[in-house]
Every structure is written in structure tokens, then in C-alpha cells.
Amino acid sequence: MSNSSTDIAESATGASHAPLFVASLGVRWRDLDAFNHVNNSNFLTYLEEARLQWLQHVRDWFSEDAMPVLAASELQYRRPIPWPASLHIELRCTRLGTSSMTIAHRIVDADDAGRLYCDGHVVMVWMNPVSGKAMPLPATIRTAAGVSSGG
């Protein structure tokens, strides 16, 4: 691990650490597939929605010069999500780099956090939309993730 990144958690799921953010979502009828459970592609949509809800709570994160893009995603599907269901999407920051962060996630039943539907992580990179080059993480993101700008 280089000096340019900070490890926040020991595991991909970060289960031993308090969540950075928990989003609440309900399963919609249109999310279902022919097998009458949530189509696997919608899991990524749920994760995107949770990240956007988190970012709405972060002040001054948005800049026209540096925007987050999804660089990688890894999901482990643990069980089908039925309908109807209320979900909690738990986000944990597990790594901060110079221009990227790794966010571990867990999709669980809102009434039973032990009912795990999916876990894994995504890597977000901040980049300049004109040049396509990576940009340093905004200080507000570092602060919101619980790590100072010097970290």
C-alpha cells in the first residue's frame, strides 16, 4: 500500500466499523424480473442511489472541475431480494487514495440487518470531465469519510 492511500477498514464489507451512511430504499414492482425477485442489475442502481443520498449530505462536494465516476464494482449476491421489501444500504469508506475512494456496501433487510442480500465494494475516482484526468479528492469528501485532508 502506498503512502498516498489510507486504509480505513480491514475487510471488503467493513462489517466491524460503523457505517458512513445508511440509505433506506423500497423495492419497486418494476425492479422485479421473470423470477419475481429483484433483477441483479438493479442492485447497482440501489448502490448508486445510496451513494447519491450520501453525497447530498456532504457540503460543497460538487465541482464542475472534478466529478466522481465509477471505476470498479464488485458485488457478491447472497440471496434474492423479494417484493415487497424495505432495504437498508450501508456504506463504509474502506480506502482513501489521492484521487479515489473505495466504498464497501451491504444491502440488508430494513427490519433484519442479519438478512444480507448483497455485499462488496465500488471504487470512485474524481476526474476532470474535460481532460479525463484524475483529480485529487475534494477535502469535503475526505472530511465526510472521517479522514482529514492531510490523511
Summary of the structure (lengths in Angstrom):
residues: 151
radius of gyration: 15.9
end to end distance: 13.9
largest distance: 49.8
contacts: 433
relative contact order: 0.24
helix: 17%
strand: 39%
